[in-house]
Amino acid sequence: MIDLRSDTVTKPSEKMRAQMAVAPVGDDVFGDDPTVHALEAKIAQLAGKESALLLPSGTQSNLVALLAHCQRGEEYIVGQDYHTYLYEAGGGAVFGSLQPQPIPVEPDGSLNLNVVKSRIKPDDSHFARSKLLVLENTHNGKVMSLDYMGAAFRFTREHGLSLHLDGARVFNAAIALGVPVSDIACYADTVSICCSKGLGAPVGSLLCGPAPLIKAARRWRKMAGGGMRQAGILAAGIDYALDHNIERLQIDHANAKRLTDALAAIDSIKILSNATNMLFIELPSRELGLQLASRLAEQGVKVIGGQTMRLVTHLDIDAADIDRVAQLFREFFHA
């Protein structure tokens, strides 16, 4: 099966499973798991941060970041199409009584800082207090430049805000920019890093930031049900991913470009964007997209059907798979 629905579908390799099987463990809620401790120290160093916290998911990592940064009745400014606002079930509002202030996302995945400035509330009892700016890098595979990240960070210093980066795929961004991930993370107070996407771990995200804020996030993690016991088994899989699966992300980027070039030659397909490991295409109609998805499924290829289709490459897909998918697309449209 060739699965292009997301890079979350990756399977742990046999070598990753072997490392997980022999990991020394303890009760992480008591702070006793040595493999978790080592992982948190390792990724904090990679991100250039003082401390880190292992969480079950990227959604919970973003949630506890919001809760650690903001108090009840305070506000975070966020992209309207960012995962933290659109795809996390309103957790900040439900769990923290925080007010999201969504604004449009620019075509390059960034937020217009002039628009952000216009949404910062004055210090007035009528308004929620603006406290946090949330960015996402990458967004739909698009990479924010270091110049933009730096400008956004300086903007938050000038306007009394903190900055949280949803860096679910921040290693993809780092590979695309040719820099260590710390060169991106230095422009955020906190960064959430997901390891169950392109890095190939079965589960887990890490929140990196200053020690006092991570201490507060640990308390929120417990309250949100994210405290895990012998979590070193999971941490060992992530540790393997950090050692073996970062540099190879460039293969995923190359495969996405390979698929883009092949599909661009089909008249019925409009290429909307291709960046890092994601390709977005538009088809003439939703019905045609659903028919295409059904036909591909019959041939062992999984996609999410619709008029707009996202195709995502990852470590379980190679160049031969890409060529097969391209051929199936050609056969469908030229039948």
Long-range contacts (C-beta under 8 A, 24 or more apart in sequence): 1-300, 1-301, 1-302, 2-300, 2-301, 2-302, 2-317, 2-321, 2-324, 2-325, 3-301, 3-302, 3-316, 3-317, 4-301, 4-302, 4-303, 4-311, 4-312, 4-313, 4-317, 4-325, 5-302, 5-303, 5-304, 5-310, 5-312, 6-197, 6-312, 6-314, 7-169, 7-197, 7-198, 7-252, 7-277, 7-312, 7-313, 7-314, 8-196, 8-197, 9-302, 9-314, 9-316, 10-196, 10-197, 10-198, 10-200, 10-314, 10-315, 10-316, 11-200, 11-202, 11-316, 12-200, 12-201, 12-202, 12-237, 13-200, 15-240, 15-244, 16-200, 16-201, 16-237, 16-240, 16-241, 16-244, 17-237, 19-236, 19-237, 19-239, 19-240, 20-233, 20-234, 20-236, 20-237, 20-240, 21-233, 22-236, 23-232, 23-233, 23-235, 23-236, 24-232, 25-230, 25-231, 25-232, 25-233, 26-230, 26-232, 27-229, 27-230, 28-54, 28-227, 28-228, 28-229, 28-230, 28-231, 28-232, 29-222, 29-227, 29-228, 29-229, 33-230, 33-231, 33-232, 33-235, 34-232, 35-231, 35-232, 35-233, 35-235, 35-236, 35-239, 36-231, 36-232, 36-235, 38-235, 38-239, 39-206, 39-235, 39-236, 39-238, 39-239, 40-206, 42-239, 42-242, 43-193, 43-206, 43-208, 43-238, 43-242, 44-208, 46-180, 46-181, 46-182, 46-242, 47-181, 47-182, 47-185, 47-191, 47-193, 47-208, 48-182, 48-185, 48-186, 49-185, 49-190, 49-191, 49-208, 49-209, 49-210, 50-209, 50-210, 50-211, 50-214, 51-208, 51-209, 51-210, 51-211, 51-214, 51-215, 52-206, 52-207, 52-208, 52-209, 52-214, 53-206, 53-207, 53-208, 53-214, 53-217, 53-218, 53-221, 54-204, 54-205, 54-206, 54-228, 54-231, 54-234, 54-235, 54-238, 55-204, 55-205, 55-206, 55-207, 55-221, 55-226, 56-203, 56-204, 56-205, 56-226, 56-228, 57-194, 57-196, 57-203, 57-204, 57-205, 58-83, 58-166, 58-168, 58-192, 58-194, 58-196, 58-205, 59-83, 59-87, 59-88, 59-89, 59-91, 60-205, 60-221, 60-224, 60-226, 61-192, 61-193, 61-194, 61-205, 61-206, 61-207, 62-88, 62-91, 62-134, 62-164, 62-166, 62-192, 63-88, 63-91, 63-92, 63-95, 63-220, 63-224, 64-207, 64-217, 64-220, 64-221, 64-224, 64-226, 65-164, 65-190, 65-192, 65-207, 65-209, 65-217, 66-91, 66-92, 66-96, 66-98, 66-132, 66-134, 66-164, 67-92, 67-95, 67-96, 67-98, 67-216, 67-217, 67-220, 68-190, 68-213, 68-214, 68-216, 68-217, 68-220, 69-131, 69-132, 69-162, 69-164, 69-189, 69-190, 69-213, 70-96, 70-98, 70-131, 70-132, 71-131, 72-96, 72-97, 72-98, 73-97, 73-98, 73-99, 73-128, 73-129, 74-98, 74-99, 74-128, 74-129, 74-130, 74-131, 74-132, 75-99, 75-100, 75-101, 75-121, 75-128, 75-129, 75-130, 75-131, 75-132, 76-100, 76-101, 76-131, 76-132, 76-133, 76-134, 76-164, 77-101, 77-103, 77-111, 77-116, 77-119, 77-120, 77-130, 77-132, 77-133, 77-134, 77-161, 78-102, 78-103, 78-133, 78-134, 79-103, 79-104, 79-105, 79-111, 79-134, 79-135, 79-136, 79-139, 80-104, 80-105, 81-105, 81-139, 81-140, 82-134, 82-135, 82-136, 82-139, 82-166, 83-136, 83-166, 83-168, 84-134, 84-136, 84-164, 84-166, 85-134, 95-224, 99-128, 101-128, 101-130, 105-139, 108-142, 108-144, 109-136, 109-137, 109-138, 109-139, 109-140, 109-142, 109-143, 109-144, 110-135, 110-139, 110-144, 110-148, 110-152, 111-135, 111-152, 113-151, 113-152, 113-155, 116-155, 117-155, 117-159, 120-159, 120-161, 130-159, 130-160, 130-161, 131-161, 131-162, 132-161, 132-162, 132-163, 132-164, 133-161, 133-162, 133-163, 133-164, 134-163, 134-164, 134-165, 134-166, 135-163, 135-164, 135-165, 135-166, 135-188, 136-165, 136-166, 136-167, 136-168, 137-165, 137-166, 137-167, 137-169, 137-170, 137-173, 137-184, 138-169, 138-170, 138-172, 138-173, 138-176, 138-275, 138-276, 138-278, 140-273, 140-275, 140-278, 140-280, 140-310, 141-169, 141-172, 141-256, 141-273, 141-274, 141-275, 141-276, 141-277, 141-278, 141-279, 141-280, 142-273, 142-275, 142-276, 143-172, 143-173, 143-176, 143-177, 143-275, 143-276, 144-173, 145-177, 146-177, 146-179, 146-183, 146-184, 146-187, 149-184, 149-187, 149-188, 150-187, 152-187, 153-186, 153-187, 153-188, 162-189, 162-190, 163-187, 163-188, 163-189, 163-190, 164-188, 164-189, 164-190, 164-191, 164-192, 165-190, 165-191, 165-192, 166-192, 167-191, 167-192, 167-193, 167-194, 168-192, 168-193, 168-194, 168-197, 168-205, 169-194, 169-197, 169-198, 169-276, 169-277, 171-198, 171-199, 171-246, 171-249, 172-198, 172-249, 172-252, 172-253, 172-276, 172-277, 173-276, 174-246, 175-246, 175-247, 175-249, 175-250, 175-253, 175-276, 176-253, 176-275, 176-276, 189-213, 195-238, 195-241, 195-242, 197-314, 198-245, 198-249, 198-252, 198-277, 198-314, 198-315, 199-238, 199-241, 199-242, 199-245, 199-246, 199-249, 200-241, 200-245, 200-314, 200-315, 201-234, 201-237, 201-238, 201-240, 201-241, 202-234, 202-237, 203-234, 203-237, 204-234, 204-235, 204-237, 204-238, 206-238, 245-315, 248-315, 249-276, 249-277, 251-315, 252-276, 252-277, 252-313, 252-314, 252-315, 252-317, 253-277, 253-313, 255-313, 255-317, 255-318, 255-319, 255-321, 255-322, 256-311, 256-312, 256-313, 258-319, 258-322, 258-323, 259-311, 259-313, 259-322, 259-325, 259-326, 262-322, 262-323, 262-326, 262-329, 262-330, 263-326, 263-329, 266-329, 266-330, 266-333, 267-333, 268-333, 269-329, 269-333, 272-308, 277-312, 277-313, 277-314, 278-310, 278-311, 278-312, 278-313, 279-310, 279-311, 279-312, 279-313, 280-308, 280-309, 280-310, 280-311, 281-308, 281-309, 281-311, 282-307, 282-308, 282-309, 283-307, 283-308, 283-309, 292-329, 292-332, 295-328, 295-332, 296-325, 296-328, 296-332, 299-328, 301-325, 301-328
